[in-house]
């Protein structure tokens, strides 16, 4: 997602400047919304952050589906670790 010739901070500043020029700000919430909607598409359940069941309430099969969905969402958001999905989806 970040061009190889830029560092994360440089890309973030460029993104912020361009969105401000378009009259937009604080768009990170869109990533949360995307992750939560995508979780529902993949699992058929609301994410814990949206009132869905917590991981301790899931059956073994549902926990397996949860993990698959979290890995997919993590990669779609440009992350390489499943743990980051807790920020977007809850646990």
Secondary structure as UniProt FT lines:
FT   TURN            4..5
FT   HELIX           8..21
FT   TURN            22..23
FT   HELIX           28..43
FT   HELIX           48..50
FT   HELIX           55..57
FT   HELIX           60..76
FT   TURN            77..78
FT   HELIX           82..84
FT   HELIX           85..89
//
